[in-house]
Amino acid sequence: MAEEADLDLVVISPNQAPPVAKILNFGKYRYELEKKAKEAKKKQKVVEIKEVKVRYKIDTHDYEVRLKNIRKFISQGNKAKIIVMLRGREMQHSDLAMELAQRFIRDLANDPIVVEKPPIIEGRNVTVWLAPQG
């Protein structure tokens, strides 16, 4: 029947019993599949992870700038990773770094933000992961 209509016999679902086949123009069918895949990829949002690195001895203005940057990253739909770095003898004051991380979370409490991972000490850093809500 396919040869009479000058079309191709295309197996759509070979794993079913009985296999599903259609008589159609294979070139057009393949083009439509590629077009659908391209359209789905176009609508896809790639979420990036933006890092903000600070030291626990941060000044107030620098802190406010980092806070503004985090808000901007989250509003753009990206995730934010806050890293409080500790160097040398600063490791003895990891409690101050944890306190700074908690301060970031407190100051961002009114924003549509979810804390993905709470403050954790990872080696010489304290890290917090934030994501947009929803």
N, C-alpha and C positions, 0 to 999 in steps of 0.2 A: 504494500500500500504506500510505503514511504517513497519507493522508487517511482511509482506512478505519479505521485504528487510532486516529484522532484525536490523532496525534502529529506531530512535525516531522521533516523530512529534513535532517540536519546533515552538512555536508562536513567531515570530520575532518582529512584530509591532501590539500589540493588540488594539491600539487606532484608527487605520485606519479603513475605511469602504470599502471593507471587510477586516478583519484582515489578515495579512500576516503570513503564516506558511511555514516551510521548513521541508523536510525529511532529517535528518542527524544524525550523532553520537553526542549525547548531551555532553558526556564527552570530546570529542575532541573540540567541539564548545566552551565549557566553558574554556578549557585550552587555546585556541587561544585568547579569550577575556581577560583572566588574563595576558597573555603574552603581548598583546598590551598595556594594562593599565600599566604594569610594565615598558615597554619601554618608554612610554610617561612620566612616573614619573622620569625615569633616565635622560631624556633630560631636565628636568625642572631645572631652576636656582633659588635658594632660595636667596632673597635679604635680607641682614642683615642691621641693623641700628647700626653704630658704633658711640659712643659718644666720644667727646673730650672736657674735662672740663678745663677751664682756669679762672684765676682771671684777672681783668683789669690792675693790676700792674705787668704784666708778663715781664720777661727779654727778650732781643733780641734773645739769643740762644734758650731759652725755646720756644719762639714764632716760630722760624724756625723749631724746632723739631716737634711741633704740626702741622705746615704747611706741613711738609714732610709726617707725618702720615696721614693727610687728603688726600693728593695726592695718597698715597698708597691704602687707603680704596676705593677711587673712582676708581682707576685703576683696582682694583679687582672686580668691579661691585657692590659694596655695597653703601648704602647711608651713609652720615655723618651728625651728629648733633653736632653743636658747642654750648657749654654752657659757657657763661661768668657769673661766680658766683659773687654775691655781698653779703657781710656780714656786719651786724651792720651798722655803719655810712657810709659805702660804698654806700648804697642806695641813698645817696644825690648826688652821682656822676654817676648816671645811664647814663648820656650823654657820659661819658668816656667809659663805657662798650659798648654802641651802636657804638661809634667810632671804638673800637677794632673789633667789629663784621664786620663793614663796611671795615676795613682794611683787614680782612681775605678774604672778597669777592673780593676786589680790587687785592690782591696778587694772587688770584686763577682765575682771569679773562682770562688769556691766556690758561688755561687748559680746557679740554672738560667737563665742569661742569655746571649744571643748578641749580639756586637758587630756591628750591621748596617753601620755606617760607622765606620771608625777616626777618631781625632782629626784634624780638618782645620781649617786656618785659613781662615775665610770673612770677609773684610773685617776688622773689629775684634773678631771673636769666634772662639773655638776651639769647634767643635761635635763631639759624639759621639752617635751613635744607638745605643740599646740596645733589644732586643726579648726577649720571653719565649722560652725554648727550646721547640721543638716546635710 
